[in-house]
Amino acid sequence: ESRWPYLFGAIIVPSLIQVMILPFLPESPRYLLLEKHNTSKAEKAFQTFLGKSDVSNEVEEVLAESRVQRNTKLVSILQLLRTRAVRWQVITVVVTMGCYQLCGLNAV
């Protein structure tokens, strides 16, 4: 019982290591490109991650994916349940996840 404080204090060491290393890690290229709109830093981050100098294909792929996501129509839960093609899949997932939550497996 006297060693419990040491157990709770052990998390300090990995936390300090993470705080010291974090400033040296590059930002996510997707974040830099889509949120910050900084293409040059995004290309530099892609080059760091992928280890190659020509990353124009990856930049174009991220931008194309962003355009597709912007054009995607959001659907409510009621609309999803009214759609006959996906109704049983949604019900199956909801029942499965409900059983998973209620069976106590998360606690184990």
C-alpha positions as CSV (number, residue, x, y, z in Angstrom):
1,E,0.0,0.0,0.0
2,S,2.8,2.4,0.7
3,R,4.0,2.2,-3.0
4,W,0.8,3.4,-4.6
5,P,2.1,7.0,-5.0
6,Y,5.0,5.6,-7.0
7,L,2.7,3.8,-9.3
8,F,0.6,6.9,-9.9
9,G,3.8,9.0,-10.3
10,A,5.3,6.6,-12.9
11,I,3.3,8.3,-15.6
12,I,5.3,11.5,-15.2
13,V,8.4,10.0,-16.9
14,P,6.7,9.2,-20.3
15,S,4.8,12.5,-20.1
16,L,8.0,14.5,-19.7
17,I,9.7,12.6,-22.6
18,Q,6.7,13.3,-24.8
19,V,6.7,17.0,-23.9
20,M,10.4,17.3,-24.7
21,I,10.2,15.4,-28.1
22,L,6.9,16.9,-29.3
23,P,8.4,20.2,-30.6
24,F,10.8,18.3,-32.9
25,L,8.1,16.2,-34.6
26,P,6.7,17.5,-37.9
27,E,3.0,18.6,-38.2
28,S,0.6,16.4,-40.1
29,P,0.7,17.1,-43.8
30,R,-3.1,16.9,-44.1
31,Y,-3.5,19.4,-41.3
32,L,-1.0,21.8,-42.8
33,L,-2.6,21.6,-46.2
34,L,-6.3,21.6,-45.4
35,E,-6.5,23.5,-42.2
36,K,-3.5,25.9,-42.3
37,H,-3.5,26.2,-46.2
38,N,0.3,26.1,-46.1
39,T,1.3,24.1,-49.2
40,S,5.1,24.5,-48.8
41,K,5.1,23.2,-45.2
42,A,2.8,20.4,-46.2
43,E,5.2,19.4,-49.0
44,K,8.1,19.5,-46.6
45,A,6.2,17.3,-44.1
46,F,5.3,14.8,-46.8
47,Q,9.0,14.7,-47.8
48,T,10.0,14.0,-44.2
49,F,7.4,11.2,-43.8
50,L,7.9,9.6,-47.2
51,G,11.6,10.2,-47.7
52,K,11.3,11.3,-51.3
53,S,11.6,14.7,-53.0
54,D,8.6,14.6,-55.4
55,V,5.4,14.6,-53.4
56,S,3.2,16.5,-55.8
57,N,1.0,13.4,-56.3
58,E,0.4,13.0,-52.6
59,V,-0.6,16.7,-52.3
60,E,-3.0,16.4,-55.2
61,E,-4.4,13.2,-53.7
62,V,-5.1,15.0,-50.4
63,L,-6.7,18.0,-52.2
64,A,-8.9,15.7,-54.3
65,E,-10.0,13.8,-51.2
66,S,-10.9,17.1,-49.6
67,R,-13.0,18.1,-52.6
68,V,-14.8,14.8,-52.5
69,Q,-15.5,15.1,-48.7
70,R,-16.9,18.6,-49.2
71,N,-19.3,17.3,-51.8
72,T,-20.5,14.4,-49.7
73,K,-24.1,14.8,-48.5
74,L,-24.7,14.2,-44.8
75,V,-27.6,12.0,-43.8
76,S,-29.5,12.0,-40.6
77,I,-30.2,8.8,-38.6
78,L,-33.9,8.8,-39.5
79,Q,-33.0,9.1,-43.2
80,L,-30.5,6.3,-42.8
81,L,-33.2,4.1,-41.2
82,R,-35.7,5.0,-43.9
83,T,-33.3,3.9,-46.7
84,R,-34.2,0.3,-47.4
85,A,-30.8,-0.6,-48.7
86,V,-28.9,0.0,-45.5
87,R,-31.6,-0.4,-42.8
88,W,-30.6,-3.9,-41.7
89,Q,-26.9,-3.1,-41.6
90,V,-27.6,-0.1,-39.3
91,I,-29.9,-2.1,-37.1
92,T,-27.4,-5.0,-36.9
93,V,-24.6,-2.6,-35.9
94,V,-26.7,-0.8,-33.3
95,V,-27.9,-4.1,-31.7
96,T,-24.3,-5.5,-31.7
97,M,-22.8,-2.5,-30.1
98,G,-25.7,-2.3,-27.6
99,C,-25.1,-5.9,-26.6
100,Y,-21.3,-5.2,-26.4
101,Q,-21.9,-2.3,-24.0
102,L,-24.4,-4.2,-21.8
103,C,-22.5,-7.6,-21.5
104,G,-19.8,-6.1,-19.3
105,L,-16.9,-6.9,-21.7
106,N,-15.7,-3.3,-21.5
107,A,-15.2,-3.6,-17.7
108,V,-13.2,-6.8,-18.1
